[in-house]
Amino acid sequence: MEIRDIRAVLFDMDGTLVDSDAIVDRSWSRWATEYGISPAEVLAVAHGNPAVATVAQMLPDATPAERAAAGARVLDLEVNDVDGVVAKPGALDLLATLDRIGVPWAVYTSAPAQLAKVRLTAAGIAPSVLVTVDDVSRGKPDPEGYLRAAELLGVPATQCLVVEDTVVGLSAGQASGALTAGLKGISADIELADLHQLDALFKGLE
């Protein structure tokens, strides 16, 4: 499948459309310190993973109530920190190009809806379809969220392009049957230096 065959684009949020890496690092580092865990150990798994999965991995002996409280704490830290949240280079141009050539797009993120809306708004991005971890029973690397986003756009996942910046997210895209594009050097069908590169590919269809 080539770019001209793509009927919809499904984007990850953090690190793909939205530059929030510094906030993720700050929030999880503070959370780790509060819970007596090495920040480096937490950050090694936090990016791209649903918070509930990170909390479960870091607090294996905690009760369900304790894990819920820990998850609520990191959400509070993240929601209240949008300092420096911006669109990733090329993101706004790419979305404008997709809108102009009539290729629908959606966002699927491991973040909960409250956090996703805060970050997307701060970055100036308003997707017509937003699927969050709140909408799925199985988070990444399970393909459920990408399959749901494709369904809401009315396009088979096999005719979509999934754009991701983490291995766990890319695995979800691959499992959905979509073509994949990877940022930050991760292996994918299309490997991107940045979103300007993808924008140029779609501009070539005009």
C-alpha positions, 0 to 999 in steps of 0.5 A: 500500500502506498500513500495514495491508497491511504484513506485515513490517518490515525495519530498517537498524541504524546510525542507524535502530534503533541510535544509533551515529553518534558511534561511526561518526564516532569510528572512521572519523575515527581510521582516516582520520587513521591513513591520512592521509586527511581525516576529513571526506572519509571521513565523507561516504561512511562512513555506511550504506555497507559498510566494504569500499566505503568503504575501496575508495573511499578507498584506490583504489591499495591492493592487495587485501591492503592493503584487507583490512588497512584494513578489519580495522583499522576493524572493530577500532576499531568493535567495541571502541567501544560507549560511548554506543550506545543504541536510537534514540528510539522503537525499543524501543517500536516493536519491542514494538508489532510483536511485540504485533500479530504483525508480524515484523521483521528487521534488515539492516545493512551492518555485519559480523556481529561488529559488528552483534551488539555494537551490537544487544546494547548497545542491548537489541535482539535480532532473530530474523532478522539479515542482515549484509554477511557474508551477501550478495555485493552490499551496499547499494544492491543489494537483495540483503540486504533480499530475503534478510531478507524471504525468511527471514521468509517474506514477499514483499519487496513486502509489507514496509516498509523503514526506513532513514536513508541514501539508499544504504540507502533505494535498496536498499529501493526496489530490493527492491520494498518500501514505504519509510520514511525518517528524517533527512529522506530522501525515502521513501514514508513520511517520519518525524521519528522512530520514535515516529511509526511506532510510532503508526501501527502502534499504530493497528492494535491 
